[in-house]
Amino acid sequence: MWDTASLINYIISPLIAQYFANGEMDRLQNLVTRTSRLVFFISLPLAIIIMLFSRPFMSFFDADLYNGHLALLILCAGQIVNVVCGSVGLVLLMTGHQRYSILSVIIAVLLNAGLNLALIPKFGLTGTAIATATSMIAWNIMMYIFALKKIKINTFALVKLKKS
């Protein structure tokens, strides 16, 4: 099943490549900002609902026995950062900068493995959620910085667009 971000990324990926290849950086920035905002403003209310009802939601699956609601809150926070960073991985890929995405993934995987080894024995499910959310945030922030530095595109959903 398609989620909103995946569907939008599928639609905009050729446009990202075209605008970048043609040097239409203002159009590229506008496209990325508008789609990042769309996904953010669709995702945020859903995340808030999930966070507000995390206890009943997790008790429905009997995961409340393992402090599942706290893990869900932590993962939602990580996902909000993921969404606010926008389609940064797609932007890197469609502009020929995939090596920076790969580097970010490698670092995030190593961070995730290390944090899981350190946190799971002491904190269990909550430790897993912390490790996962932290590595996802680190991955997105690294890619965001690469996009800013290498392509000069700000994928952040809440960036202010220039008047053209």
Backbone as CSV, one residue per row, in Angstrom:
resi,resn,N_x,N_y,N_z,CA_x,CA_y,CA_z,C_x,C_y,C_z
1,MET,0.836,-1.179,0.000,0.000,0.000,0.000,0.881,1.243,0.000
2,TRP,0.469,2.238,-0.721,1.234,3.478,-0.838,0.916,4.406,0.319
3,ASP,1.950,5.006,0.882,1.713,6.069,1.835,1.836,7.395,1.095
4,THR,1.438,8.469,1.749,1.394,9.781,1.100,2.756,10.200,0.566
5,ALA,3.797,10.065,1.380,5.136,10.494,0.957,5.614,9.687,-0.249
6,SER,5.397,8.388,-0.226,5.837,7.550,-1.344,5.106,7.908,-2.630
7,LEU,3.816,8.153,-2.524,3.038,8.517,-3.697,3.510,9.853,-4.278
8,ILE,3.711,10.823,-3.421,4.181,12.132,-3.876,5.584,12.024,-4.463
9,ASN,6.454,11.262,-3.822,7.814,11.072,-4.341,7.791,10.422,-5.722
10,TYR,6.905,9.471,-5.905,6.771,8.801,-7.200,6.398,9.805,-8.287
11,ILE,5.521,10.735,-7.934,5.057,11.731,-8.892,6.126,12.787,-9.185
12,ILE,6.842,13.233,-8.157,7.766,14.360,-8.350,9.174,13.961,-8.767
13,SER,9.524,12.687,-8.662,10.910,12.296,-8.949,11.373,12.709,-10.347
14,PRO,10.589,12.519,-11.413,11.088,12.971,-12.720,11.207,14.495,-12.806
15,LEU,10.344,15.200,-12.092,10.420,16.660,-12.098,11.692,17.148,-11.405
16,ILE,12.056,16.489,-10.313,13.294,16.858,-9.617,14.476,16.708,-10.567
17,ALA,14.553,15.569,-11.237,15.656,15.324,-12.176,15.645,16.339,-13.319
18,GLN,14.471,16.620,-13.858,14.362,17.563,-14.973,14.764,18.970,-14.559
19,TYR,14.231,19.454,-13.445,14.559,20.814,-12.999,16.052,20.944,-12.694
20,PHE,16.623,19.923,-12.072,18.050,19.974,-11.755,18.885,19.957,-13.037
21,ALA,18.548,19.080,-13.968,19.298,18.975,-15.229,19.222,20.264,-16.031
22,ASN,18.094,20.962,-15.957,17.911,22.211,-16.698,18.388,23.438,-15.929
23,GLY,18.915,23.221,-14.716,19.392,24.344,-13.907,18.282,25.222,-13.356
24,GLU,17.071,24.687,-13.299,15.927,25.441,-12.788,15.812,25.260,-11.270
25,MET,16.787,25.826,-10.570,16.890,25.603,-9.131,15.749,26.253,-8.348
26,ASP,15.254,27.396,-8.799,14.120,28.025,-8.110,12.867,27.153,-8.220
27,ARG,12.647,26.599,-9.398,11.497,25.698,-9.582,11.662,24.433,-8.745
28,LEU,12.886,23.921,-8.695,13.167,22.734,-7.895,12.904,23.018,-6.422
29,GLN,13.407,24.145,-5.933,13.188,24.506,-4.531,11.701,24.650,-4.232
30,ASN,10.986,25.298,-5.127,9.557,25.496,-4.945,8.821,24.153,-4.887
31,LEU,9.144,23.259,-5.809,8.525,21.935,-5.842,8.789,21.160,-4.555
32,VAL,10.052,21.133,-4.146,10.438,20.380,-2.958,9.768,20.964,-1.710
33,THR,9.736,22.270,-1.600,9.127,22.896,-0.434,7.628,22.622,-0.379
34,ARG,6.953,22.791,-1.486,5.497,22.589,-1.500,5.119,21.136,-1.206
35,THR,5.840,20.199,-1.773,5.511,18.798,-1.520,5.894,18.382,-0.097
36,SER,7.003,18.918,0.413,7.383,18.631,1.799,6.322,19.145,2.760
37,ARG,5.822,20.328,2.485,4.756,20.896,3.332,3.494,20.054,3.254
38,LEU,3.134,19.629,2.053,1.934,18.815,1.890,2.021,17.546,2.734
39,VAL,3.115,16.834,2.617,3.289,15.598,3.380,3.313,15.899,4.878
40,PHE,3.992,16.962,5.270,4.066,17.321,6.690,2.681,17.628,7.256
41,PHE,1.910,18.434,6.553,0.609,18.837,7.082,-0.450,17.730,6.997
42,ILE,-0.214,16.725,6.186,-1.074,15.534,6.205,-0.643,14.608,7.343
43,SER,0.659,14.477,7.542,1.199,13.534,8.523,1.071,14.020,9.964
44,LEU,1.225,15.306,10.189,1.236,15.828,11.556,-0.054,15.512,12.317
45,PRO,-1.242,15.774,11.766,-2.447,15.437,12.524,-2.555,13.940,12.841
46,LEU,-2.126,13.105,11.910,-2.154,11.663,12.164,-1.198,11.288,13.291
47,ALA,-0.020,11.884,13.279,0.952,11.607,14.344,0.423,12.084,15.696
48,ILE,-0.218,13.231,15.709,-0.773,13.755,16.969,-1.865,12.824,17.492
49,ILE,-2.727,12.347,16.612,-3.781,11.416,17.030,-3.172,10.138,17.591
50,ILE,-2.183,9.600,16.894,-1.520,8.379,17.379,-0.869,8.626,18.730
51,MET,-0.223,9.779,18.881,0.442,10.085,20.148,-0.569,10.283,21.285
52,LEU,-1.667,10.969,20.998,-2.682,11.206,22.030,-3.349,9.920,22.492
53,PHE,-3.517,8.987,21.570,-4.200,7.739,21.894,-3.247,6.553,21.916
54,SER,-1.988,6.814,22.268,-0.985,5.739,22.245,-1.293,4.623,23.243
55,ARG,-1.763,4.980,24.420,-2.068,3.938,25.420,-3.210,3.021,24.976
56,PRO,-4.367,3.586,24.588,-5.430,2.673,24.151,-5.051,1.887,22.889
57,PHE,-4.336,2.533,22.003,-3.920,1.865,20.777,-3.021,0.678,21.098
58,MET,-2.045,0.885,21.962,-1.115,-0.195,22.290,-1.774,-1.260,23.164
59,SER,-2.714,-0.870,24.025,-3.391,-1.880,24.843,-4.276,-2.780,23.978
60,PHE,-4.762,-2.253,22.871,-5.534,-3.061,21.936,-4.699,-4.234,21.425
61,PHE,-3.392,-4.011,21.256,-2.480,-5.050,20.782,-1.733,-5.738,21.929
62,ASP,-2.159,-5.490,23.150,-1.514,-6.036,24.358,-0.051,-5.637,24.480
63,ALA,0.341,-4.562,23.828,1.725,-4.097,23.907,1.925,-3.141,25.074
64,ASP,0.845,-2.792,25.775,0.991,-1.895,26.919,1.737,-2.568,28.063
65,LEU,1.802,-3.892,28.064,2.530,-4.617,29.096,4.030,-4.334,29.030
66,TYR,4.511,-3.968,27.854,5.937,-3.760,27.652,6.274,-2.272,27.509
67,ASN,5.431,-1.410,28.047,5.633,0.038,27.915,5.591,0.447,26.440
68,GLY,4.729,-0.211,25.692,4.630,0.005,24.258,4.214,1.407,23.884
69,HIS,3.392,2.053,24.729,2.957,3.407,24.390,4.126,4.376,24.365
70,LEU,5.093,4.189,25.272,6.269,5.065,25.294,7.111,4.849,24.038
71,ALA,7.276,3.605,23.640,8.015,3.308,22.406,7.309,3.939,21.212
72,LEU,5.987,3.867,21.184,5.230,4.461,20.088,5.402,5.976,20.061
73,LEU,5.404,6.622,21.206,5.621,8.074,21.272,6.997,8.447,20.733
74,ILE,8.000,7.690,21.121,9.370,7.955,20.672,9.475,7.774,19.158
75,LEU,8.896,6.709,18.635,8.936,6.463,17.193,8.161,7.524,16.415
76,CYS,7.048,7.992,16.966,6.285,9.068,16.317,7.119,10.345,16.254
77,ALA,7.830,10.661,17.329,8.681,11.855,17.332,9.761,11.744,16.254
78,GLY,10.360,10.573,16.148,11.365,10.355,15.102,10.774,10.478,13.717
79,GLN,9.566,9.979,13.553,8.910,10.048,12.240,8.531,11.486,11.895
80,ILE,8.177,12.288,12.871,7.876,13.700,12.612,9.119,14.407,12.076
81,VAL,10.273,14.136,12.670,11.515,14.720,12.158,11.776,14.223,10.737
82,ASN,11.540,12.952,10.499,11.702,12.379,9.162,10.841,13.137,8.154
83,VAL,9.602,13.370,8.489,8.680,14.040,7.574,9.052,15.510,7.391
84,VAL,9.448,16.181,8.455,9.772,17.608,8.344,11.042,17.833,7.510
85,CYS,11.903,16.830,7.438,13.105,16.952,6.602,12.778,16.845,5.116
86,GLY,11.600,16.398,4.776,11.180,16.351,3.382,11.769,15.174,2.625
87,SER,11.644,15.247,1.322,12.074,14.161,0.429,13.559,14.258,0.125
88,VAL,14.348,14.377,1.158,15.773,14.650,0.995,16.514,13.508,0.309
89,GLY,16.178,12.279,0.632,16.830,11.145,-0.020,16.533,11.108,-1.511
90,LEU,15.304,11.388,-1.866,14.912,11.427,-3.269,15.635,12.555,-4.001
91,VAL,15.747,13.701,-3.378,16.448,14.835,-3.996,17.906,14.472,-4.255
92,LEU,18.559,13.846,-3.287,19.951,13.434,-3.487,20.044,12.420,-4.630
93,LEU,19.154,11.463,-4.646,19.171,10.426,-5.672,18.915,10.991,-7.068
94,MET,17.909,11.822,-7.208,17.508,12.308,-8.528,18.436,13.396,-9.071
95,THR,19.355,13.879,-8.259,20.309,14.885,-8.720,21.721,14.314,-8.855
96,GLY,21.844,12.988,-8.760,23.144,12.348,-8.941,24.031,12.376,-7.714
97,HIS,23.469,12.642,-6.558,24.240,12.713,-5.318,23.921,11.539,-4.386
98,GLN,23.637,10.386,-4.973,23.253,9.222,-4.185,24.347,8.753,-3.238
99,ARG,25.590,9.051,-3.546,26.673,8.609,-2.648,26.529,9.224,-1.261
100,TYR,25.957,10.423,-1.176,25.751,11.060,0.126,24.597,10.405,0.875
101,SER,23.616,9.947,0.128,22.524,9.199,0.742,23.036,7.864,1.275
102,ILE,23.870,7.197,0.483,24.436,5.910,0.899,25.317,6.081,2.132
103,LEU,26.146,7.115,2.134,26.992,7.392,3.303,26.133,7.625,4.539
104,SER,25.057,8.383,4.391,24.153,8.650,5.514,23.508,7.365,6.018
105,VAL,23.113,6.486,5.103,22.506,5.211,5.492,23.505,4.356,6.258
106,ILE,24.726,4.279,5.765,25.749,3.458,6.434,25.984,3.958,7.855
107,ILE,26.147,5.263,8.008,26.367,5.825,9.340,25.163,5.572,10.239
108,ALA,23.949,5.754,9.701,22.733,5.541,10.494,22.584,4.075,10.912
109,VAL,22.924,3.151,10.030,22.839,1.723,10.368,23.832,1.383,11.478
110,LEU,25.051,1.899,11.362,26.049,1.643,12.412,25.621,2.267,13.741
111,LEU,25.071,3.478,13.676,24.565,4.136,14.885,23.426,3.318,15.488
112,ASN,22.516,2.845,14.633,21.388,2.054,15.113,21.858,0.769,15.789
113,ALA,22.799,0.082,15.167,23.311,-1.171,15.743,23.972,-0.913,17.091
114,GLY,24.807,0.127,17.151,25.473,0.449,18.406,24.498,0.841,19.506
115,LEU,23.527,1.664,19.159,22.532,2.075,20.157,21.664,0.904,20.606
116,ASN,21.317,0.020,19.672,20.546,-1.165,20.064,21.330,-2.035,21.038
117,LEU,22.606,-2.245,20.756,23.443,-3.046,21.666,23.533,-2.405,23.048
118,ALA,23.602,-1.094,23.073,23.739,-0.391,24.345,22.416,-0.238,25.096
119,LEU,21.332,-0.033,24.385,20.080,0.351,25.046,19.094,-0.789,25.295
120,ILE,19.081,-1.796,24.440,18.094,-2.866,24.612,18.271,-3.636,25.917
121,PRO,19.496,-4.009,26.301,19.619,-4.762,27.555,19.074,-4.001,28.774
122,LYS,19.217,-2.696,28.780,18.782,-1.919,29.946,17.346,-1.430,29.834
123,PHE,16.909,-1.063,28.614,15.610,-0.412,28.461,14.604,-1.202,27.624
124,GLY,14.998,-2.335,27.076,14.072,-3.182,26.337,13.458,-2.501,25.122
125,LEU,12.131,-2.587,25.016,11.408,-2.030,23.880,11.629,-0.524,23.754
126,THR,11.679,0.171,24.864,11.916,1.617,24.842,13.309,1.911,24.291
127,GLY,14.282,1.112,24.648,15.631,1.266,24.111,15.682,1.056,22.607
128,THR,14.919,0.082,22.136,14.835,-0.156,20.698,14.247,1.059,19.995
129,ALA,13.192,1.619,20.568,12.554,2.799,19.976,13.503,3.990,19.969
130,ILE,14.239,4.178,21.051,15.208,5.284,21.117,16.275,5.106,20.047
131,ALA,16.798,3.902,19.919,17.836,3.624,18.914,17.312,3.861,17.508
132,THR,16.120,3.381,17.239,15.537,3.522,15.902,15.250,4.979,15.579
133,ALA,14.603,5.690,16.490,14.275,7.101,16.254,15.544,7.941,16.118
134,THR,16.528,7.694,16.963,17.775,8.459,16.913,18.501,8.244,15.593
135,SER,18.594,7.003,15.148,19.300,6.745,13.893,18.518,7.293,12.699
136,MET,17.186,7.245,12.753,16.384,7.809,11.672,16.556,9.328,11.615
137,ILE,16.573,9.973,12.771,16.786,11.425,12.826,18.174,11.772,12.302
138,ALA,19.187,11.037,12.742,20.561,11.293,12.290,20.670,11.124,10.781
139,TRP,20.060,10.080,10.258,20.076,9.807,8.816,19.471,10.964,8.044
140,ASN,18.304,11.421,8.466,17.634,12.523,7.772,18.394,13.830,7.890
141,ILE,18.942,14.107,9.048,19.691,15.357,9.228,20.963,15.349,8.387
142,MET,21.640,14.202,8.328,22.833,14.122,7.483,22.477,14.370,6.016
143,MET,21.424,13.729,5.538,21.026,13.925,4.146,20.576,15.367,3.905
144,TYR,19.892,15.945,4.872,19.447,17.335,4.770,20.650,18.270,4.616
145,ILE,21.667,18.051,5.427,22.888,18.880,5.356,23.583,18.687,4.013
146,PHE,23.672,17.444,3.544,24.278,17.196,2.230,23.508,17.911,1.121
147,ALA,22.184,17.869,1.171,21.380,18.539,0.145,21.603,20.049,0.178
148,LEU,21.686,20.601,1.377,21.943,22.043,1.498,23.321,22.414,0.960
149,LYS,24.323,21.644,1.321,25.705,21.978,0.959,26.024,21.659,-0.502
150,LYS,25.566,20.523,-0.993,25.963,20.065,-2.322,25.045,20.557,-3.439
151,ILE,23.742,20.674,-3.152,22.790,21.027,-4.199,22.200,22.425,-3.971
152,LYS,22.357,22.922,-2.751,21.778,24.224,-2.367,20.255,24.185,-2.401
153,ILE,19.684,23.028,-2.039,18.239,22.866,-1.948,17.886,22.580,-0.496
154,ASN,16.918,23.338,0.009,16.454,23.175,1.375,15.174,22.343,1.336
155,THR,15.242,21.112,1.820,14.100,20.207,1.769,13.195,20.329,2.986
156,PHE,13.570,21.141,3.942,12.827,21.300,5.186,11.411,21.780,4.886
157,ALA,10.430,21.125,5.469,9.028,21.419,5.156,8.613,22.827,5.565
158,LEU,9.283,23.411,6.539,8.853,24.701,7.047,9.736,25.849,6.593
159,VAL,10.495,25.651,5.513,11.353,26.702,4.983,10.482,27.769,4.318
160,LYS,10.927,29.009,4.400,10.190,30.096,3.770,10.634,30.220,2.313
161,LEU,9.664,30.214,1.418,9.943,30.355,-0.007,10.228,31.803,-0.356
162,LYS,11.177,31.982,-1.282,11.465,33.339,-1.797,10.347,33.758,-2.729
163,LYS,10.062,35.035,-2.727,9.101,35.593,-3.702,9.787,35.682,-5.042
164,SER,9.090,35.193,-6.089,9.711,35.295,-7.419,8.986,36.264,-8.305
